[in-house]
Amino acid sequence: MFTAFARAFKTPDLRKKLLFTLAMIVIYRLGAHVPAPGVDYAKVQQCIDQADSGGLLGLMQMFSGGALLQITIFALGIMPYITASIILQLLTVVIPRLEALKKEGQSGTAKITQYTRYLTVALAVLQGTGLVATARSGALFQNCNVRDQIVPDKSIFTTLVMVITMTAGTAAVMWLGELITDKGIGNGMSILMFISIAATFPGALWAIKESGKLADGWIEFATVILIGFVMVALVVFVEQAQRRIPVQYAKRMIGRRSYGGTSTYIPLKVNQAGVIPVIFASSLLFIPSLIVQFSGSTAGWATWIQDHFVTGNHPYYISVYFVLIVFFAFFYVAISFNPDEVADNMKKYGGFIPGIRAGRPTAEYLSYVLNRITWPGSLYLGLIALVPTMALAAFGGANQNFPFGGTSILIIVGVGLETVKQIESQLQQRNYEGFLR
């Protein structure tokens, strides 16, 4: 493996791509530590250790690489782009115009990408306004004594400058991701997401060690590392698992040439939905606590929500979270994979599944297989997502920054595997040896 790394850097064009990717990562991480104008950075540092990083806020903090609570120019990170991509993907199913663009090939994909950029900027304005308003009011750090002094100047001009700066930062992050995709290695947005999550690991691990009580925290530290290795192995195993549906293409004579007659397969992954169900479920479960926070009510219903859906380790929260993940896994698979469309395309080009008639029977068979493999995939997602909650319960809820969460592990392992495959394919073009051999 190390000789393969050395060989990758010895290849001129591959070395150039790797160094370019590293340079973009350095710029991204530098921007995540540059404070936004109008922010008292010293006061932020006083309050950041006392912040509650659970729920949707913790998710955004993770995707920003810790820049959100520090209120930097890259505070929003890539979260607006991720949200815009998910929204466009969902709208493609319900808006015929977007569905037609998706079928147009490269030109249609370019148009959808352009719409995603516009929506990203719009969402960045909304999220930036919400973050600045929350910081100005002191609600971002509710347990901090100097929370009202984080933004000393509360004028409209300062607020506008902060929102514009954060929106420009989001646009810059999106541009860096596209540069990595064009001139670097791997998918740029995925690489930046990987770096954002990985950047929070050392601090979270050390915080667990500092807050531990057994042998000065080293036992808790070693336990978390062991859980992390087990989770990574499980995620790698399941993410690589797939059901291959064999497809045979009949021979066709066009002029004097013979086409078809080949055998291939349709790869159906066990985790076809990826990390999307976990993000959906986390966002939806944050809504009740958000309603209580902004209503300021002390009624019975508000207290009940505060007790059952805020801490994250209550049986009600765990049960609803698990059910939502399973539901969104089936929902996302249903809208992202269309068996009827796949069956029609196979029939159009003379393909068929051995033993299954072309057309409607093929679509029904694909739907049957997809439902069967989605069940273990959704249960696996629910199990991975609940590991942080079970770990917090085991440690008495002492540390709220458990690093090996379901979302973070799924993204890190998925992006790592995909990037390694791309490097391996480029090495095989020149050396005909695998990256991990």
N, C-alpha and C positions, 0 to 999 in steps of 0.2 A: 504493500500500500504506500509506504514512504517513497519507494523507488518510483512509483507511479506519479506521486506528487512532484518529485524531482524532474521526471520526464515531462510533466505538464508544463513546468516552468522553463524547460529547455526548448520547448516548441515555441517559436517566435510569436505567431499570431495568437496562440492560446495564452501565452504569458502576457501578451498585451491586453487581452480580454480580462484576465484575472486581476492584473494590476489596475485596470480601469475600474473594475467592479469594487476593488478595495478602496480606491480613491473616492468613489461616490459614497461608499459607506462611511468613510471618515468625515466627509462634508455633512452627511446626514446626522451623524452623532454630534458634530460640533454645533450644528444648528439647534439640536435638542437641548443645549446648555446655554444658549444665548437668551437672556431675559427679554421679554417684550417691553417696549417703551411704556413708561408710566407705572411700572411695577417696582415695589421696594423689595429687592431680592433678599436682603437680610431678614426682613419680616417673614418672607415666604419660607426661608430655611428654618425659622423658629417654629412655624406651624406645620410643616410638612410631615414631621414625625408623628403628629397627633391626628392626622387625617384618617377618616374612615374610608378605606379603599375597597369596599365591597360592592356587589351588584354591578350595574351598568357603568358606574364611575370607575370601578376597578378594571372592567373590561377595556374602557377607553384609555385608562392609565397604562395598561399593559400594551395596547397597540401603539401608544405614543412613545414607548420606551422610557417611561417615567417622566416625560416632559410636560404632561398635562398639569399636574399639581404644581410644577415649578413655574408654570405660566410663561413658557418660552415662545420664541417665534414659530417653532415647530410643535406647539402644544397640542394641536389637533391631530398631528401625525397623518397616518393614512386612513384613519377611520372614516372621514367623509368619502373617500374614494371607494372603500369597501362597501359602505352603505349604498352609494350610488350604483355600484356594479350589481348589488343584490336587487335593488329596486328595478333597474333596467331589465334584469333577467326575469323577474317576476312579471313585469309589464309586457315582455315579449309574448307571453302566453295569452294575454287578454286583449292586446292591441294588434289588430291585423297588420297595420303599417309596419310595426317593428318586427312582426313575424315574417313579413315579406322581405324586409331588409336582411334578416338573418339567413334567408334562403338564397340571397343573391351572391353569396360567396365573399370574396375579399373586399369588394367595394361596399357591400352592405355592412360587413363587420367594421370597416373603417368609419362608416357613418354612425353606427351604434357607439363606437369608441368616442366619437366627437360629442355625441349626446351625453355620454358618461362624464366627460370632462366638464361640460356646462353644468350638469347636475351636481358634480363634486364641488364646484365653486359656490353654487347656491347653498348647498348644505354646509359648506365651510363658513359662509356668512351667518347662517342660522346658529350653528354650533358655537362659533366664535362669539356671537352676541350673547348667547346663553352663558358661556364660560366667563366672559367679562362681567356680565351682570351679577352672576353668582359670586365672583371674587370681590366686586365692589360692595355688595351687601354683607359680606362676611360669612355667607352660608357655605362657602367652599370648605372652610375650616371652622366648624361650629364649636369645637372644643378648645380653640386657641384664644388666648387673651388679647392678642394684637391683630385679630382677624380684620378689624375695621381699618387698619393702617396699611394693608397690603397694597391698595391702590390709593395713595394719598390724594391725588388730584381726581376728583369725581366729576369733572366737567364733561360736557358733550364732546368737545374736541378731542380730549384724551381718550375717551371711549371709542370714538370713530377711528382714531389712529391705531388703537390696540386691535380692533376688529379687522381693519384693513391689513395690518401687519400679519395677523394670524391667517387670514385668507390667502395672502401672498405666500406665506410659509407653506400652506397646504398645496398651493399651485406649484411651488418649488419642489416639494416632496414628490408630487405626481410627475414632474418633469425629470427628476433624478431617476425615478423608477423606470420611466420610458427610455432614458438614456442607457440604463443597465440592460434593458431588454434588447435594445438595438446594437449596442457596442460591447456589452459585457457577457457574462455567463448567467444563464437561468432567466426566470421571469423576474423583472425588476421589482414589481410590487411585492411579490412573494419574498424576495431577498430582503427588502426593507422591513417587511413584517417579521421575518425570521430574526433580524438584527434587533428590532425593537423588543421582542420578547426575551431574547437571549441576554440583552443588556441588563434586565432586571433580576436575573438569576443570582449573580454573586451577592448582591445586597440582601436579597430575600433569604438566601441560605445562611449568610452570616447573622441575620436578625434572628433566625431560628436557633442558631447556636448561642447567641447572647441571651435569649429569653428562656433557654432550657434550664432545667433544674437537676437533671441526672448527670453526674460527673462533669459539672460545669457546662452542660449543654452538648457535649460531644456525642452522647448516646442518641439524643434527638437528631443531631446533625447526621450521624451515620445511618439512622433509621430512614430519614428523608431521602438520603442518597440511594439507599437500597430500594426504597419504593420507586424512586425515579428510574432506576435501571430496569426494574420489573415492568413498569409502565411503558418504557421505550420499547422493550422487547415485545410486549403485547401489541403495541400500536404498529410496529414494523410488521409483525406477523399478519395482523388483520388487514392493514392497508395494502399489503401485497397480495392478499387472497382475492381470487376472482373466479367466477364461473364462466367457462368458455363454451359458448353455444356454437357448435360446428355449422358452417355454411358451405354449401357446394354450389358452384356456378356451372350451368350447362354450357356446352360448346355451341358457338354460333359461327356460321360462315358468312363473312361480309366480303364479297368479291372472291378473291383467291386466298384470303387470309382467314385463319381460324382463331377465334377469340373465346375466352372463357375456359371452362374445364378445370378451373383451379379450386383448391380447398382453402378456406380461411375460417375465422371464428369471430364471434362477437364477445368481447370481454365485458362481463358484468361484474363490477366490483362489489364485494360484500358491504363495504361502506361507500355506497354510491353517492350519498349526500354530503360527504366530507364533514367540515366543521360547522356548516351553516345551521343545522338544528340546534346546536349548543348556543350559538350566538342569538338565534331567535328566542329560545327559551329564557336565556339570561335577561334579554331586553324586556321581554313580556313580564317577567317576575319582578322587574324593577319598578313597574308602573304603580302598584299599590303603595309602596313606600314613598314614591315620588308624590302621589296624591296626598298622603298624610303630611309630608314635609311642607308642601306648599299651602295646604289648607290650614295648618296650625291648629287643627281641632284636637280636643282632649276627650272627645266622646268615647263611648264604649267601642264603637266599630274601629275607631282610630287606634285605640289601645290594643284591640284584638289583632289588627294588622301588624302593629309594632312588635307584638310578642311572637307572632307566628310566621311572618314573612319578611323580617328584616335581618334577624341574626344569621339565618342560613343553615343552622343545625337543628331546627325544629322538624319533627316528623312530617308535619303538614307541608312545609317548604320542600323537604326532600322528595316527598311523594308527588307533589304537583310538578316539581322540576323534572323528575324522571318521566312522568306521563307526557309532559310537553315535548321533551326531547324525542320520545318515540313517535308522537303525533307529527312533529315537524319533519322527522326523517322520512316518513311515508309521504307527507305532503310535498316535500321538495323533490323526492324521487319521481312522484307522479307528474310534476310540472316540468322536470328537466329531461325526462326520458319518455318519448312518445312511442309505444310499441306499434301503433297503427302506421305512423310515418316510416318507421324502420322496415316494417313488413312491406309497405308499398314500394319503397326504394329497392328492396331485395327482389320483389316481383318484377319491377321495371327492368332490372339488369340481369334477369334470368337466374337469380339466386334462390336457394331453398334450403331449409333445414331437413336433413335426412329423416324420413319417417313422418314429416309434418307437411301438410299441403300448403301451398303458397296462398297468400292473401289473409283472410280473416282468421283461419286456424293458426297461422304463424303468429299473428298479433296476440291471440289469446294465449298461446304457449309462452311467448316472451313475457306477457303480463303475469302469468302464473309463476314462472321462474323468478321474476323480479320481486314479486311479493314474498316468495319463500326465502330469498336471501336477504331481503330488507329487514326481516324480523331479527336475525342474529346481529345484523349491522346496527340496528337501532338500540338493541339491548346493550351492545358493546359501547356505543356512544354514551348511553346513560350511566353505565358503570364507570367509564373513564371520567365523566364529568362530575360524578359524586365522590371521587377519591379525595379531593381537597376538603369537602365537608366532613367525610369520615375521619380524615386525618386531624382536622381541627377539633372534632369531638374527642378523639383519642388523646390529644394533647391538652384538652381542657379549654380549647379556644384561645390559647395564649397568644398565638400569632396569626394574624389575619392575612399574611402575605405568603401563603403556601405556594412555592414556586412551580411544583409539578402539577398544575391544574390541567383539566381535560383539554381546554381550548389551546393552551400554550404547547402541550406535548403533541397534540394532533398537528398543529401548524409547523412546529419545528421539525418533527420527523417527516411529515409530508414534503416540505420544502427541501429538506436535506436529501431525501431520496431522489427527488426530481432533479436537483442540481447535480448530484453525483452521476446520475444517468446521462445527463447532457455532457459532462466532462468525459465520462467513459466512452460515449459515442464518438466524440471528437478525437480521443486518443486512439481508438480502434481504427479510425480512418488513416492514421499515420503509422501506428506501431502494431496494430492487430493484437493488442493485449488488453485485458480488462483492467479497469481502474482499481478493483479490489483484489487483484491476483498478486 
